[in-house]
Amino acid sequence: MDAFYASVELLRYPQLKGLPVVIGGGRRREDDVLLQAAAAGALDRLPLAAFPRLRDYVGRGVITTATYAARQFGVGSAMGIMKAARLCPDAILLPVDFDEYRKYSRLFKEQILAIAPVMENRGVDEVYIDFSDVPGGQEEGGLVLARRLQAAILAATGLTCSIGVAPNKLLAKMASEFNKPNGIAIVGEDDLEAKIWPLPCRRINGIGPRTDEKLGQHGIVTIADLAARDPGWLMEHFGRSYGAWLHAAAQGRDDRPVVTASEPVSMSRETTFGRDLHAVHDKAELGAVFTRLCEQVAADLARKGYVGRTVGIKLRYDDFRSVTRNFTADVFTADAATIRRLAGQCLKRVPLDRRLRLLGVRVGSLARADEVAAAGPEALRRAQPRHNKKAEDPTLPLFDEQTYP
């Protein structure tokens, strides 16, 4: 989907089309005017002067996405909003509304499944589709079906998407970026040298900035450079498994099937604070946030029908260092209080001598709740932390000055 979150917002605020708009940060007092307009059913009639601007933002939130007009100023996803404000101070800032994005995600995927039912869900705004056995799927190399999908999605949602058609998932992912927005790109088996090899290595999904930098140090800049390297040399410098994958990817080879059903590995919630918080001086605020994150993860598990055995925490300090800790219980749970107690067990294993800018809670080692329940009542009994009586008290503040002087 093209600039998905931003495009959904433009459906609500058509007066913002063509303007630089940034989505991100938490809801603030400045957004009250938007809530009031929504209650009155007048979002599309709000004057431009009523919208918050980037130049007025104070905080440490990050951008979730931005319209193409904002991206022309160098503004992009995961960028700090304060930094973006220096690049494009007049951009309009809207809060994230995940409920609305999930609604439109369901809508566009319903249209795809009605036409091409072999679909792999890759998140809220991206899918892989197998055209192989769809009637007309091979017509004009997939172009006819791609156009049909675009038309159906546009009619149902008012949103555009970009489609890459190729023999495998690796190449299709790359092709989907060629003609954004609202484009279709087809990469056939004979197009590797002309369309793929001239691209920088970073365009291969799976090559991150560190690998790209290391490749560059060896004079490997384009995918053609990578394809020309001996696979043995790649395995020697990048490890046997990853080196073999690099060689295969540069040759356009990818045997992964389109997977129509998959199980999540974990579920997590995290938050970045508006100011750095101290484990002692801000213990009440930190404790409340910690509890809320545990409750949110528990609600996510319950809504999706999962339980987990491994509870983990993530902390990011004011110097941007991050630490994680995990605790694996003997039994599965989706209980908020239990998750909180196990997360507290993890918390007692990390240094809290620096201020914190981020806090997160994660539950992993997931299983379907109905399958665990079928295994017997003992499998779902509440997990209890071991060897720590203080952590078993649900009323104990998790940030306690006696524990962390």
LOTIBA-964531 format. One record per residue (C-alpha): residue number from 1; residue in three letters; x, y, z. Coordinates in Angstrom, 1 decimal, padded with zeros to 4 digits. Layout:
MARKE  num  residuo    east   north      up
MARKE  NUM      ALA       X       Y       Z
...
END
This chain:
MARKE  num  residuo    east   north      up
MARKE    1      MET   000.0   000.0   000.0
MARKE    2      ASP   001.3   003.5  -000.9
MARKE    3      ALA   002.2   005.6   002.2
MARKE    4      PHE  -000.6   003.6   003.9
MARKE    5      TYR  -001.1   005.4   007.2
MARKE    6      ALA  -000.9   008.8   005.6
MARKE    7      SER  -003.2   007.8   002.8
MARKE    8      VAL  -005.8   006.6   005.3
MARKE    9      GLU  -005.6   010.0   007.0
MARKE   10      LEU  -006.0   011.8   003.7
MARKE   11      LEU  -009.3   010.0   003.3
MARKE   12      ARG  -010.5   011.7   006.5
MARKE   13      TYR  -008.8   015.0   005.7
MARKE   14      PRO  -009.1   015.5   001.9
MARKE   15      GLN  -008.1   019.1   002.4
MARKE   16      LEU  -004.6   017.9   003.2
MARKE   17      LYS  -004.0   016.2  -000.2
MARKE   18      GLY  -000.7   017.4  -001.8
MARKE   19      LEU   000.6   018.9   001.4
MARKE   20      PRO   003.4   017.6   003.6
MARKE   21      VAL   001.8   015.5   006.4
MARKE   22      VAL   003.6   013.5   009.1
MARKE   23      ILE   002.0   010.8   011.2
MARKE   24      GLY   003.6   010.0   014.5
MARKE   25      GLY   003.9   010.7   018.2
MARKE   26      GLY   001.3   010.2   020.8
MARKE   27      ARG  -002.0   012.1   021.1
MARKE   28      ARG  -001.5   015.6   022.6
MARKE   29      ARG  -003.7   018.5   023.7
MARKE   30      GLU  -003.2   020.1   020.3
MARKE   31      ASP  -005.1   017.2   018.8
MARKE   32      ASP  -008.3   017.9   020.7
MARKE   33      VAL  -009.6   020.0   017.8
MARKE   34      LEU  -009.4   016.9   015.6
MARKE   35      LEU  -011.3   014.8   018.2
MARKE   36      GLN  -014.0   017.5   018.4
MARKE   37      ALA  -014.3   017.7   014.6
MARKE   38      ALA  -014.6   013.9   014.4
MARKE   39      ALA  -017.4   014.0   017.0
MARKE   40      ALA  -019.2   016.6   014.9
MARKE   41      GLY  -018.6   014.7   011.7
MARKE   42      ALA  -016.8   017.7   010.2
MARKE   43      LEU  -013.2   016.4   009.7
MARKE   44      ASP  -013.2   017.3   006.0
MARKE   45      ARG  -014.3   020.9   006.7
MARKE   46      LEU  -011.5   021.7   009.2
MARKE   47      PRO  -009.5   024.8   008.0
MARKE   48      LEU  -005.8   024.2   007.5
MARKE   49      ALA  -005.0   026.7   010.3
MARKE   50      ALA  -006.7   024.3   012.8
MARKE   51      PHE  -004.1   021.5   012.2
MARKE   52      PRO  -001.0   021.1   014.4
MARKE   53      ARG   002.3   021.9   012.7
MARKE   54      LEU   005.7   020.2   013.1
MARKE   55      ARG   007.3   023.5   014.1
MARKE   56      ASP   005.3   023.5   017.3
MARKE   57      TYR   006.1   020.0   018.4
MARKE   58      VAL   008.1   019.5   021.6
MARKE   59      GLY   009.0   015.9   022.6
MARKE   60      ARG   010.8   012.8   021.5
MARKE   61      GLY   008.3   011.0   019.4
MARKE   62      VAL   009.3   009.5   016.1
MARKE   63      ILE   007.6   009.5   012.7
MARKE   64      THR   005.5   006.5   011.7
MARKE   65      THR   005.1   007.6   008.1
MARKE   66      ALA   004.8   010.7   006.0
MARKE   67      THR   003.1   011.7   002.7
MARKE   68      TYR   005.2   011.8  -000.4
MARKE   69      ALA   005.1   015.6  -000.3
MARKE   70      ALA   006.8   015.5   003.1
MARKE   71      ARG   009.3   012.9   001.9
MARKE   72      GLN   010.6   015.4  -000.6
MARKE   73      PHE   012.0   017.4   002.3
MARKE   74      GLY   014.0   014.4   003.5
MARKE   75      VAL   011.4   013.5   006.2
MARKE   76      GLY   010.9   009.7   006.6
MARKE   77      SER   009.8   006.9   008.8
MARKE   78      ALA   011.6   006.3   012.2
MARKE   79      MET   013.0   009.9   012.1
MARKE   80      GLY   012.7   011.9   015.3
MARKE   81      ILE   009.8   014.4   015.0
MARKE   82      MET   012.0   017.2   016.3
MARKE   83      LYS   014.5   016.6   013.6
MARKE   84      ALA   011.8   016.4   011.0
MARKE   85      ALA   010.5   019.8   012.2
MARKE   86      ARG   013.9   021.4   011.3
MARKE   87      LEU   013.6   019.9   007.8
MARKE   88      CYS   009.9   020.8   007.2
MARKE   89      PRO   008.6   023.0   009.9
MARKE   90      ASP   005.3   023.7   008.1
MARKE   91      ALA   004.3   020.1   007.7
MARKE   92      ILE   001.1   019.1   009.4
MARKE   93      LEU   001.4   016.6   012.3
MARKE   94      LEU  -001.3   014.0   012.9
MARKE   95      PRO  -001.5   011.4   015.7
MARKE   96      VAL  -001.3   007.7   014.9
MARKE   97      ASP  -004.7   005.9   014.8
MARKE   98      PHE  -004.0   002.2   014.6
MARKE   99      ASP  -007.7   001.2   014.8
MARKE  100      GLU  -008.4   003.1   011.6
MARKE  101      TYR  -005.4   001.6   009.8
MARKE  102      ARG  -006.4  -001.9   010.9
MARKE  103      LYS  -009.9  -001.3   009.5
MARKE  104      TYR  -008.6  -000.4   006.1
MARKE  105      SER  -006.0  -003.2   006.2
MARKE  106      ARG  -008.9  -005.7   006.5
MARKE  107      LEU  -010.7  -004.0   003.7
MARKE  108      PHE  -007.9  -004.2   001.1
MARKE  109      LYS  -007.0  -007.7   002.0
MARKE  110      GLU  -010.6  -008.8   001.6
MARKE  111      GLN  -010.5  -007.5  -002.0
MARKE  112      ILE  -007.3  -009.5  -002.7
MARKE  113      LEU  -008.6  -012.7  -001.2
MARKE  114      ALA  -011.8  -012.5  -003.3
MARKE  115      ILE  -009.6  -012.4  -006.5
MARKE  116      ALA  -006.4  -014.3  -005.5
MARKE  117      PRO  -006.9  -016.4  -002.4
MARKE  118      VAL  -003.3  -017.6  -002.0
MARKE  119      MET  -002.1  -014.6   000.1
MARKE  120      GLU   000.6  -014.2   002.7
MARKE  121      ASN   000.0  -011.5   005.2
MARKE  122      ARG   003.1  -009.4   005.9
MARKE  123      GLY   001.7  -006.9   008.3
MARKE  124      VAL  -000.8  -004.1   008.1
MARKE  125      ASP   000.1  -002.8   004.7
MARKE  126      GLU   001.9  -005.5   002.7
MARKE  127      VAL   001.1  -008.9   001.3
MARKE  128      TYR   002.6  -011.5  -001.0
MARKE  129      ILE   000.2  -013.1  -003.5
MARKE  130      ASP   000.7  -016.3  -005.6
MARKE  131      PHE  -000.8  -015.8  -009.1
MARKE  132      SER   000.2  -019.2  -010.3
MARKE  133      ASP  -003.3  -020.9  -010.3
MARKE  134      VAL  -005.5  -017.8  -010.5
MARKE  135      PRO  -007.5  -017.7  -013.7
MARKE  136      GLY  -005.9  -015.1  -015.9
MARKE  137      GLY  -003.0  -014.8  -013.6
MARKE  138      GLN  -000.4  -015.3  -016.3
MARKE  139      GLU  -002.0  -013.0  -018.8
MARKE  140      GLU   000.5  -010.4  -020.0
MARKE  141      GLY   003.0  -011.7  -017.4
MARKE  142      GLY   000.6  -010.9  -014.6
MARKE  143      LEU  -000.2  -007.3  -015.7
MARKE  144      VAL  -003.9  -008.0  -016.2
MARKE  145      LEU  -004.5  -009.4  -012.7
MARKE  146      ALA  -002.3  -006.7  -011.1
MARKE  147      ARG  -004.5  -004.0  -012.7
MARKE  148      ARG  -007.6  -005.8  -011.5
MARKE  149      LEU  -006.3  -006.0  -008.0
MARKE  150      GLN  -005.5  -002.2  -008.0
MARKE  151      ALA  -009.0  -001.4  -009.3
MARKE  152      ALA  -010.7  -003.5  -006.7
MARKE  153      ILE  -008.7  -002.1  -003.8
MARKE  154      LEU  -009.2   001.5  -005.0
MARKE  155      ALA  -013.0   001.0  -005.4
MARKE  156      ALA  -013.3  -000.6  -001.9
MARKE  157      THR  -011.0   001.7   000.0
MARKE  158      GLY  -010.2   004.8  -002.0
MARKE  159      LEU  -006.5   003.8  -001.6
MARKE  160      THR  -003.8   003.1  -004.1
MARKE  161      CYS  -001.2   000.3  -004.0
MARKE  162      SER   002.0  -000.6  -005.9
MARKE  163      ILE   002.5  -004.1  -007.2
MARKE  164      GLY   005.6  -006.0  -008.2
MARKE  165      VAL   005.2  -009.1  -010.3
MARKE  166      ALA   008.0  -011.6  -010.5
MARKE  167      PRO   008.8  -015.4  -010.4
MARKE  168      ASN   009.5  -015.3  -006.6
MARKE  169      LYS   009.0  -013.3  -003.4
MARKE  170      LEU   012.5  -011.7  -003.4
MARKE  171      LEU   012.2  -010.1  -006.8
MARKE  172      ALA   008.5  -009.2  -006.4
MARKE  173      LYS   009.3  -007.3  -003.2
MARKE  174      MET   012.0  -005.3  -005.1
MARKE  175      ALA   009.8  -004.7  -008.1
MARKE  176      SER   007.0  -003.3  -005.9
MARKE  177      GLU   009.2  -000.3  -005.1
MARKE  178      PHE   010.0   000.5  -008.7
MARKE  179      ASN   007.0   002.5  -009.7
MARKE  180      LYS   005.6   003.9  -006.5
MARKE  181      PRO   003.0   005.3  -006.0
MARKE  182      ASN   000.1   003.4  -007.8
MARKE  183      GLY   002.5   001.6  -010.1
MARKE  184      ILE   003.0  -001.9  -011.4
MARKE  185      ALA   006.4  -003.4  -012.3
MARKE  186      ILE   007.0  -006.8  -013.9
MARKE  187      VAL   010.4  -008.5  -013.6
MARKE  188      GLY   010.7  -011.7  -015.7
MARKE  189      GLU   013.3  -014.4  -015.6
MARKE  190      ASP   015.3  -012.6  -018.3
MARKE  191      ASP   015.2  -009.2  -016.7
MARKE  192      LEU   017.8  -009.8  -014.0
MARKE  193      GLU   020.7  -008.2  -015.7
MARKE  194      ALA   018.8  -005.2  -017.0
MARKE  195      LYS   016.5  -004.4  -014.0
MARKE  196      ILE   018.1  -005.9  -010.9
MARKE  197      TRP   021.8  -006.0  -011.2
MARKE  198      PRO   022.3  -002.2  -011.6
MARKE  199      LEU   020.6  -001.6  -008.3
MARKE  200      PRO   022.5  -001.0  -005.0
MARKE  201      CYS   022.9  -004.1  -002.8
MARKE  202      ARG   020.8  -002.4  -000.1
MARKE  203      ARG   017.7  -002.9  -002.3
MARKE  204      ILE   017.7  -006.6  -001.5
MARKE  205      ASN   015.4  -007.2   001.4
MARKE  206      GLY   017.6  -008.8   003.9
MARKE  207      ILE   020.8  -006.7   003.4
MARKE  208      GLY   020.9  -004.2   006.2
MARKE  209      PRO   023.1  -001.1   006.6
MARKE  210      ARG   026.0  -002.9   008.3
MARKE  211      THR   026.2  -005.6   005.7
MARKE  212      ASP   026.0  -003.0   003.0
MARKE  213      GLU   028.8  -001.1   004.6
MARKE  214      LYS   031.0  -004.2   004.8
MARKE  215      LEU   030.2  -005.1   001.2
MARKE  216      GLY   031.2  -001.6   000.2
MARKE  217      GLN   034.5  -002.0   001.9
MARKE  218      HIS   035.2  -004.9  -000.5
MARKE  219      GLY   034.2  -002.9  -003.5
MARKE  220      ILE   030.8  -004.5  -003.8
MARKE  221      VAL   028.3  -001.7  -004.4
MARKE  222      THR   025.7  -003.0  -006.9
MARKE  223      ILE   023.9  -006.3  -007.0
MARKE  224      ALA   025.9  -007.0  -010.2
MARKE  225      ASP   029.1  -006.7  -008.1
MARKE  226      LEU   027.6  -009.1  -005.6
MARKE  227      ALA   026.6  -011.6  -008.3
MARKE  228      ALA   030.1  -011.6  -009.7
MARKE  229      ARG   031.7  -012.7  -006.4
MARKE  230      ASP   032.6  -016.3  -005.8
MARKE  231      PRO   030.2  -017.9  -003.4
MARKE  232      GLY   033.1  -019.4  -001.5
MARKE  233      TRP   034.5  -015.9  -000.9
MARKE  234      LEU   031.1  -014.7   000.3
MARKE  235      MET   030.8  -017.6   002.8
MARKE  236      GLU   034.3  -017.0   004.0
MARKE  237      HIS   033.6  -013.3   004.8
MARKE  238      PHE   029.9  -013.4   005.8
MARKE  239      GLY   029.4  -016.8   007.2
MARKE  240      ARG   028.4  -020.1   005.5
MARKE  241      SER   024.6  -019.6   005.7
MARKE  242      TYR   024.4  -015.9   005.1
MARKE  243      GLY   027.1  -015.9   002.4
MARKE  244      ALA   025.3  -018.6   000.5
MARKE  245      TRP   022.1  -016.6   000.8
MARKE  246      LEU   023.8  -013.4  -000.5
MARKE  247      HIS   025.0  -015.3  -003.6
MARKE  248      ALA   021.5  -016.8  -004.3
MARKE  249      ALA   019.8  -013.4  -003.8
MARKE  250      ALA   022.2  -011.7  -006.2
MARKE  251      GLN   021.3  -014.3  -008.7
MARKE  252      GLY   017.6  -013.6  -008.2
MARKE  253      ARG   016.9  -017.1  -006.6
MARKE  254      ASP   014.3  -017.5  -003.9
MARKE  255      ASP   012.5  -020.7  -003.1
MARKE  256      ARG   010.3  -019.5  -000.3
MARKE  257      PRO   006.6  -020.3  -000.9
MARKE  258      VAL   003.7  -017.9  -000.2
MARKE  259      VAL   002.6  -018.9   003.3
MARKE  260      THR  -001.1  -018.4   003.8
MARKE  261      ALA  -001.1  -019.1   007.6
MARKE  262      SER   001.6  -018.5   010.1
MARKE  263      GLU   001.9  -018.2   013.9
MARKE  264      PRO   003.3  -015.1   015.6
MARKE  265      VAL   006.6  -015.6   017.4
MARKE  266      SER   005.9  -013.1   020.1
MARKE  267      MET   003.8  -010.1   021.1
MARKE  268      SER   005.1  -006.9   022.6
MARKE  269      ARG   004.3  -003.4   023.6
MARKE  270      GLU   006.7  -000.5   024.3
MARKE  271      THR   006.7   003.2   024.8
MARKE  272      THR   009.2   006.0   024.5
MARKE  273      PHE   008.9   008.6   027.3
MARKE  274      GLY   008.5   012.3   026.6
MARKE  275      ARG   011.4   012.9   029.1
MARKE  276      ASP   014.0   010.6   030.5
MARKE  277      LEU   012.7   008.9   033.7
MARKE  278      HIS   014.6   007.9   036.8
MARKE  279      ALA   014.0   004.5   038.5
MARKE  280      VAL   013.8   006.2   041.9
MARKE  281      HIS   012.6   009.7   041.4
MARKE  282      ASP   010.0   008.7   038.8
MARKE  283      LYS   009.2   005.2   040.2
MARKE  284      ALA   005.4   005.9   040.5
MARKE  285      GLU   005.2   007.0   036.8
MARKE  286      LEU   007.4   004.1   035.7
MARKE  287      GLY   005.4   001.6   037.7
MARKE  288      ALA   002.2   002.8   036.1
MARKE  289      VAL   003.6   002.6   032.6
MARKE  290      PHE   005.0  -000.8   033.3
MARKE  291      THR   001.7  -002.1   034.5
MARKE  292      ARG  -000.1  -000.6   031.5
MARKE  293      LEU   002.3  -002.3   029.0
MARKE  294      CYS   001.7  -005.7   030.7
MARKE  295      GLU  -002.0  -005.2   030.5
MARKE  296      GLN  -001.8  -004.2   026.9
MARKE  297      VAL   000.2  -007.3   026.0
MARKE  298      ALA  -002.2  -009.5   027.9
MARKE  299      ALA  -005.1  -008.0   026.0
MARKE  300      ASP  -003.3  -008.6   022.7
MARKE  301      LEU  -002.8  -012.2   023.6
MARKE  302      ALA  -006.4  -012.7   024.7
MARKE  303      ARG  -007.8  -011.0   021.6
MARKE  304      LYS  -005.7  -013.2   019.3
MARKE  305      GLY  -006.1  -016.4   021.3
MARKE  306      TYR  -002.6  -017.0   022.4
MARKE  307      VAL  -000.7  -017.8   025.6
MARKE  308      GLY   003.1  -017.6   026.2
MARKE  309      ARG   005.8  -018.9   028.5
MARKE  310      THR   008.6  -016.4   028.0
MARKE  311      VAL   008.2  -012.8   029.4
MARKE  312      GLY   010.8  -010.2   028.5
MARKE  313      ILE   011.6  -006.6   029.0
MARKE  314      LYS   013.4  -004.0   027.0
MARKE  315      LEU   015.0  -000.9   028.4
MARKE  316      ARG   016.7   001.9   026.5
MARKE  317      TYR   018.9   004.3   028.5
MARKE  318      ASP   019.4   008.0   028.0
MARKE  319      ASP   022.7   007.2   026.2
MARKE  320      PHE   020.7   005.1   023.7
MARKE  321      ARG   022.1   001.8   024.9
MARKE  322      SER   019.5  -000.9   025.0
MARKE  323      VAL   019.2  -004.0   027.2
MARKE  324      THR   016.8  -007.0   027.2
MARKE  325      ARG   016.1  -009.7   029.8
MARKE  326      ASN   013.8  -012.7   029.6
MARKE  327      PHE   012.2  -015.1   032.0
MARKE  328      THR   010.8  -018.5   030.9
MARKE  329      ALA   008.1  -019.9   033.2
MARKE  330      ASP   007.1  -023.6   033.5
MARKE  331      VAL   003.6  -023.0   032.2
MARKE  332      PHE   001.8  -020.8   029.7
MARKE  333      THR  -000.1  -017.6   030.7
MARKE  334      ALA  -002.0  -014.7   029.2
MARKE  335      ASP  -002.8  -013.2   032.6
MARKE  336      ALA  -001.8  -009.5   033.0
MARKE  337      ALA  -000.8  -009.8   036.7
MARKE  338      THR   001.3  -012.8   036.0
MARKE  339      ILE   003.0  -011.1   033.1
MARKE  340      ARG   003.7  -008.2   035.4
MARKE  341      ARG   005.2  -010.3   038.1
MARKE  342      LEU   007.5  -012.2   035.6
MARKE  343      ALA   008.5  -008.9   033.9
MARKE  344      GLY   009.4  -007.6   037.4
MARKE  345      GLN   011.7  -010.7   037.8
MARKE  346      CYS   013.4  -009.6   034.6
MARKE  347      LEU   013.6  -006.0   035.8
MARKE  348      LYS   015.6  -007.0   038.9
MARKE  349      ARG   018.4  -008.3   036.6
MARKE  350      VAL   019.2  -005.0   034.9
MARKE  351      PRO   021.2  -002.0   036.1
MARKE  352      LEU   019.0   001.1   036.7
MARKE  353      ASP   021.7   003.6   037.4
MARKE  354      ARG   020.9   005.7   034.3
MARKE  355      ARG   017.7   007.4   033.3
MARKE  356      LEU   015.4   005.6   030.9
MARKE  357      ARG   014.0   006.8   027.6
MARKE  358      LEU   012.1   003.6   026.5
MARKE  359      LEU   010.4   000.7   028.3
MARKE  360      GLY   008.9  -002.4   026.7
MARKE  361      VAL   007.3  -005.7   027.6
MARKE  362      ARG   007.3  -008.8   025.4
MARKE  363      VAL   005.7  -012.3   025.7
MARKE  364      GLY   007.2  -015.1   023.6
MARKE  365      SER   007.2  -018.9   023.3
MARKE  366      LEU   003.6  -018.6   022.1
MARKE  367      ALA   001.0  -021.3   021.7
MARKE  368      ARG  -002.7  -021.3   020.8
MARKE  369      ALA  -004.7  -021.0   024.0
MARKE  370      ASP  -007.3  -023.5   022.9
MARKE  371      GLU  -004.6  -026.1   022.1
MARKE  372      VAL  -002.9  -025.6   025.5
MARKE  373      ALA  -006.2  -025.8   027.3
MARKE  374      ALA  -007.0  -029.1   025.6
MARKE  375      ALA  -003.8  -030.5   027.0
MARKE  376      GLY  -005.2  -030.2   030.5
MARKE  377      PRO  -006.0  -027.6   033.2
MARKE  378      GLU  -002.5  -027.6   034.6
MARKE  379      ALA  -001.0  -026.3   031.4
MARKE  380      LEU  -002.9  -023.0   031.8
MARKE  381      ARG  -002.4  -022.5   035.6
MARKE  382      ARG  -000.8  -019.2   036.5
MARKE  383      ALA   002.9  -019.1   036.3
MARKE  384      GLN   004.7  -018.1   039.4
MARKE  385      PRO   008.2  -016.5   039.5
MARKE  386      ARG   010.7  -018.6   041.3
MARKE  387      HIS   013.2  -017.7   044.1
MARKE  388      ASN   011.8  -014.2   044.5
MARKE  389      LYS   009.1  -013.7   047.1
MARKE  390      LYS   009.1  -009.9   046.6
MARKE  391      ALA   008.3  -010.2   043.0
MARKE  392      GLU   005.2  -012.4   043.8
MARKE  393      ASP   003.5  -009.4   045.6
MARKE  394      PRO   001.4  -007.7   042.9
MARKE  395      THR   001.1  -004.6   045.0
MARKE  396      LEU   004.9  -004.1   045.2
MARKE  397      PRO   006.1  -001.1   043.1
MARKE  398      LEU   008.4  -002.5   040.4
MARKE  399      PHE   010.7   000.5   040.7
MARKE  400      ASP   011.6   000.5   044.4
MARKE  401      GLU   014.2   002.7   046.0
MARKE  402      GLN   015.2   000.0   048.4
MARKE  403      THR   016.1  -002.3   045.5
MARKE  404      TYR   017.6   000.4   043.3
MARKE  405      PRO   019.2   003.0   045.5
END
